[in-house]
Amino acid sequence: MSTKTVPAKPDATKERATVIQLIHIARREIQMSDDAWRAYLQQAFLVQSSTQLSLTRLRTALAHLRRLGFLPKRADGQPLPARLAQEWAFVDNAAVPRQPLLRKILMLMRALPVVRGQQVAYVEGIARQMAGLGATAIDKPLPMCDEFELRRIVVALVTHIRRVQNRAEPVAADA
């Protein structure tokens, strides 16, 4: 008699369950109704339940709840400092045409090893340095930039990320 072993669930399944649980905690803490949550899921992801989301989309939904005021707790139960939890909160309150550009900047920042809480300042620093790239420097806070300036910041960030990645790659020796 052969025994059939059931393959173990991948690690992402455990992480996925953890994120779903954290989403439910966040919804309870910010007192979001089921109807409001389902409306958000339908509008943002075209699904009816968070269980239908991939891990990446679950993280996006959790980030949305953080922007709405959910303060995740550290391992010792203390809330994270407000500046870390609310750093990108202004994105959801920005004018609708600017939101995709601001979200693009946020996603680009995830490719860089910049500590949360310092990312907006990092982007603003890159915007001030743009004068050295043949463009006019942008010397105002990120939430106040218009669409044209945000597009220029996206281009500068992409260039910056490429440079950082090229420095990290080892140079291959000729054979």
Backbone bond lengths (Angstrom), bond angles and torsions (degrees), N, CA, C in turn:
res aa  C-N    CA-C-N  psi(-1)  N-CA   C-N-CA  omega(-1)  CA-C   N-CA-C  phi
1 M - - - 1.434 - - 1.524 108.47 -
2 S 1.324 115.60 121.93 1.460 118.95 -178.95 1.525 109.80 -91.25
3 T 1.281 113.20 142.05 1.469 117.74 177.63 1.519 108.11 -100.14
4 K 1.262 115.26 129.35 1.452 121.16 -179.09 1.533 107.67 -94.50
5 T 1.321 115.70 124.48 1.459 118.92 179.61 1.517 109.12 -94.33
6 V 1.269 114.59 140.23 1.457 120.83 177.51 1.524 107.18 -88.29
7 P 1.314 116.64 127.14 1.466 117.93 -179.51 1.528 110.34 -63.23
8 A 1.310 114.38 144.66 1.469 119.91 178.76 1.520 109.56 -68.55
9 K 1.307 115.69 148.13 1.457 120.25 177.57 1.520 108.95 -68.88
10 P 1.310 117.06 142.64 1.463 119.04 177.96 1.525 110.38 -63.74
11 D 1.323 115.12 157.59 1.461 120.50 -178.48 1.525 112.06 -58.79
12 A 1.327 117.02 -31.77 1.464 119.93 -178.34 1.522 111.24 -62.59
13 T 1.339 117.48 -28.91 1.456 120.53 179.54 1.521 110.18 -64.05
14 K 1.320 116.51 -41.96 1.461 120.29 178.44 1.527 110.10 -65.44
15 E 1.324 116.52 -43.53 1.457 120.50 179.21 1.526 110.72 -64.78
16 R 1.323 116.17 -38.63 1.460 121.87 178.70 1.529 110.49 -61.10
17 A 1.326 116.13 -45.04 1.461 120.44 178.27 1.526 110.91 -63.03
18 T 1.312 116.68 -37.61 1.466 121.00 178.71 1.526 110.67 -65.10
19 V 1.326 117.08 -42.79 1.461 120.62 -179.88 1.530 110.24 -66.57
20 I 1.337 117.94 -40.49 1.469 120.93 177.14 1.526 109.93 -60.81
21 Q 1.315 116.32 -43.15 1.465 120.36 178.60 1.530 110.46 -62.48
22 L 1.324 116.83 -41.92 1.463 121.20 179.16 1.533 110.91 -65.64
23 I 1.324 117.05 -35.53 1.469 121.03 176.41 1.523 110.08 -62.18
24 H 1.328 117.07 -43.74 1.469 120.26 179.38 1.527 111.23 -64.56
25 I 1.322 117.08 -37.98 1.466 121.09 176.58 1.527 109.49 -64.16
26 A 1.326 116.16 -44.25 1.466 120.78 -179.34 1.521 111.23 -62.61
27 R 1.325 116.57 -44.46 1.473 120.26 179.24 1.522 111.14 -60.44
28 R 1.313 115.67 -40.35 1.468 119.78 179.47 1.527 110.41 -66.94
29 E 1.334 117.34 -41.83 1.465 120.70 -178.39 1.523 113.16 -66.70
30 I 1.333 117.27 -39.10 1.469 118.76 179.85 1.521 111.46 -91.18
31 Q 1.326 117.06 3.36 1.458 124.55 176.33 1.526 112.53 57.78
32 M 1.331 115.60 48.79 1.458 121.31 177.25 1.528 108.64 -88.52
33 S 1.315 117.13 128.64 1.462 121.38 -178.85 1.525 110.82 -72.19
34 D 1.325 115.43 160.99 1.468 120.24 177.20 1.525 110.82 -61.74
35 D 1.322 116.13 -39.96 1.471 119.57 -179.83 1.529 111.39 -62.81
36 A 1.315 116.48 -43.24 1.468 120.23 179.13 1.522 110.34 -65.37
37 W 1.325 117.45 -40.86 1.463 121.65 179.42 1.524 110.79 -63.47
38 R 1.329 116.31 -46.05 1.471 119.82 -179.68 1.533 111.11 -66.15
39 A 1.326 116.94 -35.35 1.473 119.89 176.37 1.527 109.99 -64.15
40 Y 1.342 117.59 -41.31 1.465 120.97 177.13 1.526 110.25 -62.46
41 L 1.340 117.40 -47.18 1.467 120.51 -179.62 1.523 111.06 -59.73
42 Q 1.340 116.50 -41.55 1.463 120.21 -179.60 1.525 110.80 -66.13
43 Q 1.324 116.62 -43.49 1.461 120.37 -178.03 1.527 111.90 -70.07
44 A 1.319 117.32 -43.42 1.462 120.69 -173.45 1.531 113.26 -83.87
45 F 1.347 116.74 -36.32 1.465 119.30 -170.92 1.527 114.57 -127.22
46 L 1.336 117.30 -5.47 1.466 122.42 -178.32 1.529 112.20 60.90
47 V 1.322 116.98 39.90 1.460 122.78 175.84 1.526 108.74 -131.09
48 Q 1.333 115.99 166.39 1.463 121.21 -178.94 1.519 113.33 -101.78
49 S 1.335 117.24 -18.37 1.459 120.87 -174.45 1.521 109.96 -142.22
50 S 1.319 115.56 149.38 1.468 119.13 179.07 1.522 111.49 -68.06
51 T 1.317 117.88 -19.66 1.467 120.11 178.05 1.525 112.08 -69.75
52 Q 1.326 117.20 -13.79 1.461 121.51 178.59 1.530 112.39 -88.73
53 L 1.323 117.11 -0.37 1.454 121.09 -176.85 1.524 112.17 -94.16
54 S 1.315 115.72 148.87 1.457 121.29 173.16 1.525 108.73 -74.50
55 L 1.312 116.67 169.77 1.463 120.86 -179.86 1.521 110.99 -60.40
56 T 1.319 117.47 -41.53 1.462 121.36 179.59 1.523 110.95 -61.68
57 R 1.325 116.41 -44.21 1.467 119.90 -179.65 1.525 111.07 -71.36
58 L 1.314 117.10 -31.72 1.468 119.57 175.33 1.527 110.01 -62.66
59 R 1.320 115.91 -41.63 1.468 119.69 177.86 1.531 110.91 -63.60
60 T 1.332 116.62 -37.52 1.462 120.81 177.27 1.522 110.37 -63.64
61 A 1.326 116.69 -43.47 1.466 120.93 178.69 1.530 110.89 -63.98
62 L 1.318 116.82 -39.69 1.467 120.65 177.82 1.530 110.41 -65.06
63 A 1.320 116.95 -39.44 1.471 120.66 177.45 1.531 110.05 -62.84
64 H 1.329 116.79 -37.05 1.468 120.68 176.82 1.529 109.92 -61.94
65 L 1.324 117.02 -43.56 1.465 120.60 179.08 1.524 111.21 -64.86
66 R 1.323 116.53 -34.13 1.467 119.58 176.33 1.515 110.67 -65.61
67 R 1.333 116.51 -40.28 1.460 119.65 178.39 1.520 111.66 -66.34
68 L 1.326 116.44 -25.02 1.468 120.50 178.37 1.525 112.50 -82.67
69 G 1.330 117.26 -4.66 1.450 118.80 175.01 1.512 116.27 124.81
70 F 1.332 118.21 -3.33 1.463 119.74 177.72 1.521 108.94 -68.34
71 L 1.323 115.50 127.46 1.460 120.99 177.62 1.522 108.81 -107.85
72 P 1.328 117.41 104.15 1.461 119.16 178.99 1.523 110.69 -63.45
73 K 1.301 115.16 152.04 1.465 121.01 -178.39 1.522 110.14 -98.72
74 R 1.339 114.56 150.14 1.459 120.25 172.48 1.524 108.03 -76.44
75 A 1.320 116.40 175.42 1.465 121.40 -178.72 1.526 111.57 -60.32
76 D 1.343 117.52 -29.46 1.463 120.44 -179.21 1.529 112.40 -86.12
77 G 1.352 116.93 5.09 1.454 120.46 176.97 1.516 114.49 90.98
78 Q 1.314 117.76 -7.09 1.463 121.55 179.63 1.531 109.22 -82.27
79 P 1.344 118.05 142.61 1.469 119.25 177.87 1.524 110.93 -68.55
80 L 1.330 115.40 151.46 1.456 120.12 174.30 1.523 108.52 -65.76
81 P 1.320 118.47 153.10 1.467 119.44 176.43 1.529 110.52 -56.36
82 A 1.312 116.70 141.31 1.472 122.02 -174.96 1.520 111.69 -57.51
83 R 1.324 118.53 -35.57 1.456 119.72 -177.46 1.518 111.44 -64.99
84 L 1.350 117.82 -29.34 1.456 120.12 177.43 1.522 110.54 -75.80
85 A 1.319 116.30 -43.03 1.458 120.08 -176.07 1.527 111.84 -72.37
86 Q 1.323 118.65 -28.81 1.453 122.13 -172.77 1.528 114.00 -110.71
87 E 1.311 118.14 13.33 1.456 120.47 -173.86 1.529 113.25 -56.37
88 W 1.315 117.66 -43.17 1.451 121.82 -176.81 1.529 112.08 -104.12
89 A 1.320 118.79 17.87 1.465 122.40 -176.82 1.528 112.08 -61.31
90 F 1.307 118.42 -28.13 1.456 121.44 -177.32 1.526 112.75 -66.81
91 V 1.318 118.50 -17.04 1.467 121.31 -177.06 1.522 110.97 -61.98
92 D 1.333 117.69 -43.85 1.467 120.43 -178.49 1.525 112.73 -69.89
93 N 1.314 117.60 -21.30 1.462 121.20 -179.70 1.523 112.35 -95.57
94 A 1.320 117.21 -3.04 1.465 121.36 -179.30 1.527 109.82 -72.18
95 A 1.320 115.86 163.27 1.467 120.86 176.16 1.529 108.72 -59.38
96 V 1.317 115.68 143.76 1.468 121.41 -174.23 1.533 113.35 -53.85
97 P 1.346 120.67 -42.85 1.470 118.81 179.93 1.531 113.52 -66.15
98 R 1.338 117.79 -22.92 1.466 121.27 -178.75 1.521 112.81 -87.19
99 Q 1.326 118.25 -21.25 1.458 121.12 -175.11 1.527 113.84 -58.56
100 P 1.340 120.37 -45.55 1.474 118.75 179.38 1.533 112.89 -60.75
101 L 1.326 116.73 -37.18 1.460 119.91 179.54 1.530 110.56 -68.68
102 L 1.320 116.82 -41.05 1.462 119.80 177.71 1.524 111.23 -65.49
103 R 1.334 116.92 -38.30 1.470 120.00 177.46 1.531 110.61 -66.89
104 K 1.329 116.87 -36.20 1.467 120.85 176.41 1.528 109.91 -62.38
105 I 1.325 116.77 -42.32 1.469 120.66 177.87 1.525 109.62 -62.87
106 L 1.323 116.95 -42.78 1.465 120.82 177.87 1.528 110.91 -59.63
107 M 1.322 117.59 -44.27 1.466 121.06 179.87 1.532 111.05 -66.55
108 L 1.309 117.30 -38.20 1.462 120.34 177.63 1.525 110.80 -64.30
109 M 1.313 117.00 -35.83 1.472 120.46 179.69 1.519 111.57 -65.27
110 R 1.320 117.52 -27.01 1.470 120.45 177.75 1.519 111.82 -67.41
111 A 1.343 117.01 -19.49 1.469 121.01 178.65 1.525 111.41 -81.60
112 L 1.315 116.84 -9.42 1.463 121.07 -178.48 1.527 110.53 -108.57
113 P 1.326 116.92 149.17 1.472 119.61 -179.98 1.533 111.89 -83.40
114 V 1.335 116.07 57.20 1.466 120.90 179.94 1.527 107.82 -102.40
115 V 1.304 116.45 132.73 1.460 122.68 -177.51 1.525 110.00 -66.47
116 R 1.341 115.69 137.66 1.462 119.53 174.95 1.523 108.72 -59.36
117 G 1.303 114.92 141.58 1.444 120.20 -176.61 1.518 111.32 100.42
118 Q 1.340 116.30 -16.84 1.455 121.14 179.35 1.530 111.61 -121.91
119 Q 1.345 116.63 2.59 1.453 120.08 -174.71 1.525 113.14 -68.32
120 V 1.322 117.72 -43.23 1.467 120.12 -179.80 1.525 109.88 -63.41
121 A 1.320 117.06 -43.03 1.465 120.76 178.34 1.528 110.38 -62.58
122 Y 1.335 117.95 -36.94 1.461 122.78 178.17 1.531 109.93 -62.48
123 V 1.333 116.44 -46.49 1.468 121.17 179.83 1.528 109.58 -63.09
124 E 1.326 116.86 -43.35 1.462 119.92 179.20 1.527 111.15 -63.40
125 G 1.320 117.63 -34.84 1.460 121.39 176.21 1.520 111.79 -65.08
126 I 1.328 116.53 -41.44 1.466 120.36 176.94 1.527 109.71 -64.03
127 A 1.329 117.02 -39.54 1.469 120.64 179.05 1.528 110.95 -62.96
128 R 1.337 117.39 -37.62 1.471 120.33 178.39 1.526 110.98 -69.47
129 Q 1.333 118.09 -30.45 1.463 121.72 -178.75 1.519 112.99 -81.28
130 M 1.303 118.75 -6.59 1.457 121.73 -175.99 1.529 112.73 -62.13
131 A 1.314 118.64 -18.28 1.464 121.09 178.51 1.520 110.51 -61.49
132 G 1.323 117.85 -30.51 1.454 121.95 177.94 1.513 112.74 -72.94
133 L 1.335 117.52 -13.49 1.459 121.61 -179.84 1.523 111.94 -96.55
134 G 1.333 117.13 14.18 1.455 120.04 179.50 1.517 112.72 87.14
135 A 1.319 117.34 3.89 1.462 120.77 178.61 1.521 108.78 -112.82
136 T 1.290 115.79 163.97 1.459 120.55 176.52 1.516 108.38 -74.38
137 A 1.323 116.34 134.23 1.458 120.73 179.04 1.527 109.92 -67.87
138 I 1.309 115.44 148.55 1.459 121.92 176.86 1.517 106.38 -106.39
139 D 1.326 115.39 112.59 1.455 119.56 -175.34 1.528 110.40 -116.70
140 K 1.347 115.00 62.02 1.453 120.42 174.57 1.520 108.45 -149.16
141 P 1.330 117.35 162.30 1.471 119.48 -178.92 1.530 111.66 -61.21
142 L 1.301 116.36 147.05 1.465 122.70 -178.50 1.533 112.54 -54.14
143 P 1.343 119.69 -43.42 1.465 118.61 -179.83 1.530 113.92 -62.26
144 M 1.318 118.25 -17.25 1.468 121.30 -177.56 1.524 112.87 -97.27
145 C 1.318 118.39 -2.58 1.462 121.08 -178.45 1.526 110.59 -73.06
146 D 1.340 115.75 144.01 1.463 119.59 177.17 1.534 109.41 -86.61
147 E 1.339 115.84 178.96 1.466 120.55 -176.24 1.529 112.19 -59.99
148 F 1.324 117.20 -43.50 1.457 121.01 -179.62 1.528 110.79 -59.71
149 E 1.332 116.36 -46.27 1.465 120.55 179.44 1.527 111.37 -65.32
150 L 1.330 116.94 -39.25 1.471 120.01 178.83 1.528 110.88 -63.90
151 R 1.333 117.40 -38.98 1.476 120.20 177.40 1.527 110.39 -62.31
152 R 1.320 116.76 -41.71 1.465 120.40 178.40 1.527 110.97 -65.21
153 I 1.322 117.04 -36.60 1.468 120.73 177.43 1.525 110.27 -66.04
154 V 1.336 117.47 -40.88 1.471 120.84 177.83 1.525 109.99 -59.39
155 V 1.331 117.24 -46.11 1.467 120.91 179.34 1.526 110.47 -61.23
156 A 1.338 116.60 -44.19 1.468 120.38 179.64 1.526 111.12 -63.58
157 L 1.331 117.44 -39.65 1.470 120.37 178.64 1.518 111.76 -65.83
158 V 1.323 116.88 -42.46 1.472 120.20 178.36 1.529 109.66 -60.21
159 T 1.323 116.72 -44.81 1.468 121.09 177.37 1.520 110.89 -60.89
160 H 1.316 116.23 -44.44 1.468 121.38 179.69 1.534 111.22 -62.25
161 I 1.323 117.01 -43.69 1.472 120.74 -179.80 1.520 110.31 -63.63
162 R 1.321 117.63 -41.41 1.472 120.86 177.50 1.521 111.00 -60.31
163 R 1.315 116.47 -42.96 1.467 120.09 178.96 1.524 111.25 -63.56
164 V 1.318 116.29 -43.57 1.470 120.25 179.48 1.517 110.06 -62.76
165 Q 1.326 117.26 -43.47 1.468 120.87 -179.16 1.525 111.30 -67.82
166 N 1.331 118.30 -37.17 1.463 121.15 178.57 1.525 111.59 -66.20
167 R 1.336 117.01 -35.00 1.470 120.15 176.58 1.511 111.59 -68.06
168 A 1.341 116.79 -30.21 1.467 120.71 -176.50 1.517 111.69 -79.95
169 E 1.339 118.42 -23.65 1.464 121.36 -178.00 1.533 109.66 -77.78
170 P 1.341 116.74 133.97 1.465 119.00 177.76 1.529 110.24 -71.63
171 V 1.310 115.84 147.72 1.458 121.93 179.07 1.519 108.44 -82.29
172 A 1.328 117.27 127.83 1.466 122.23 -178.96 1.527 108.63 -80.32
173 A 1.322 116.54 134.42 1.477 121.83 178.78 1.522 108.35 -81.35
174 D 1.344 116.54 144.54 1.455 120.82 177.21 1.502 109.93 -71.01
175 A 1.334 115.20 140.61 1.460 120.24 -178.45 1.486 112.36 -88.17
